[in-house]
C-alpha cells in the first residue's frame, strides 16, 4: 500500500491533494470478529470486546503514523458499524466514543490537524457525540439532513456530503447529477467551518466514467470561487442562492 501511494505522490502530488481512509477501530473489530458476534459482545462479552477495540485502535494509529511518515498522506476514518442502524447511542458512547477520541487525538498530533469521519446511515441522534470526539469534519450520509447538521454544529466542525451515490452518481443522468451537486452546495456551501462536496457514501463500483466526469464538472461549475463559510461564486453568479 505504501508503495502504491508513493507512486501516486510522485505522479500527481504536485497538482492534487492525495488522501485515503480506513475503517476505524469499531468497524475493524467487526471485520475481525464478525458483525453479528461483535453486536452480541456489546451485551454479553464487554470485557473482551474492549480488549479487541484497544488492539484495533493502536493498530489504526500505527498504520496512520507509518503512512504519514513515509508518504505524508493523511488518513480519514470510516465507521459504518457506529451507525444508528446497528448500535444505539448508549452503545456508541461505550464502544465507539473512547476509541474514536483516542484516534482523533493521536492523529492530530501526527498530522497537525484532526481527521475527518464518515458514518453510514442514520446518525442524527449521536451528532453531539460525534462532534465532541475531536474530528475536524463529518461526512454525512445522503439519508440525513445537511441543513440540520449545519444549523446545529456548523460552527464546530466541517461538513461533507451528500450526493446520493447509487440513485444519482451511478444511475442518474448528467442532468440529475448536476442538479444534485448544485442542491448540495446551496444547502451546505456556507457551512461556517467549511464544506466539501462528496457522495453520501462510497461511490459504487462500476459507476460509469461519464457520470464521474459529470460529477466533477458540476463540482467545478458550482463550486467556483469557494471560500469557507460562504456560498461559492458559481452559485451566486447564477442567482441560485
BELNORRA-V916499 format. One record per backbone hydrogen bond with DSSP energy under -0.5 kcal/mol. NH is the residue of the N-H (numbers start at 1). CO is the residue of the C=O. If there is no record, write none. Layout:
nh->NH co->CO
nh->NH co->CO
//
This chain:
nh->5 co->1
nh->6 co->2
nh->7 co->3
nh->8 co->4
nh->9 co->5
nh->10 co->6
nh->11 co->7
nh->12 co->8
nh->13 co->8
nh->13 co->9
nh->15 co->12
nh->16 co->12
nh->18 co->16
nh->19 co->17
nh->20 co->74
nh->22 co->76
nh->24 co->78
nh->28 co->24
nh->29 co->25
nh->30 co->26
nh->31 co->27
nh->32 co->28
nh->33 co->29
nh->34 co->30
nh->38 co->34
nh->39 co->35
nh->40 co->36
nh->41 co->37
nh->42 co->38
nh->43 co->40
nh->44 co->40
nh->45 co->41
nh->49 co->45
nh->50 co->46
nh->51 co->47
nh->52 co->48
nh->53 co->49
nh->54 co->50
nh->55 co->51
nh->56 co->52
nh->57 co->53
nh->58 co->54
nh->59 co->55
nh->60 co->56
nh->61 co->57
nh->62 co->58
nh->63 co->59
nh->64 co->60
nh->65 co->61
nh->66 co->62
nh->67 co->63
nh->68 co->64
nh->69 co->65
nh->70 co->66
nh->71 co->67
nh->72 co->68
nh->73 co->67
nh->76 co->20
nh->77 co->116
nh->78 co->22
nh->79 co->118
nh->82 co->79
nh->83 co->80
nh->84 co->122
nh->86 co->83
nh->87 co->83
nh->92 co->88
nh->93 co->89
nh->94 co->90
nh->95 co->91
nh->96 co->92
nh->97 co->92
nh->100 co->96
nh->101 co->97
nh->102 co->98
nh->103 co->99
nh->104 co->100
nh->105 co->101
nh->106 co->102
nh->107 co->103
nh->108 co->104
nh->109 co->105
nh->110 co->106
nh->111 co->107
nh->112 co->108
nh->117 co->137
nh->118 co->77
nh->119 co->139
nh->126 co->123
nh->127 co->124
nh->130 co->126
nh->131 co->127
nh->132 co->128
nh->133 co->129
nh->133 co->130
nh->134 co->131
nh->135 co->130
nh->136 co->115
nh->137 co->115
nh->138 co->158
nh->139 co->117
nh->140 co->138
nh->140 co->160
nh->144 co->141
nh->146 co->144
nh->149 co->145
nh->150 co->146
nh->151 co->147
nh->152 co->148
nh->153 co->149
nh->154 co->149
nh->154 co->150
nh->156 co->153
nh->157 co->153
nh->158 co->136
nh->159 co->194
nh->160 co->138
nh->161 co->196
nh->163 co->198
nh->168 co->164
nh->169 co->164
nh->170 co->165
nh->171 co->166
nh->172 co->168
nh->177 co->173
nh->178 co->174
nh->179 co->175
nh->180 co->176
nh->181 co->177
nh->182 co->178
nh->183 co->179
nh->184 co->180
nh->185 co->181
nh->186 co->182
nh->187 co->183
nh->188 co->184
nh->189 co->185
nh->191 co->188
nh->193 co->154
nh->194 co->191
nh->196 co->159
nh->198 co->161
nh->200 co->163
nh->207 co->204
nh->212 co->208
nh->213 co->209
nh->214 co->210
nh->215 co->211
nh->216 co->212
nh->217 co->213
nh->218 co->214
nh->219 co->215
nh->220 co->216
nh->221 co->217
nh->222 co->218
nh->223 co->219
nh->224 co->221
nh->226 co->223
nh->227 co->230
nh->229 co->191
nh->230 co->227
nh->233 co->224
nh->234 co->224
nh->235 co->232
nh->236 co->232
nh->237 co->233
nh->238 co->235
nh->239 co->236
nh->240 co->235
//
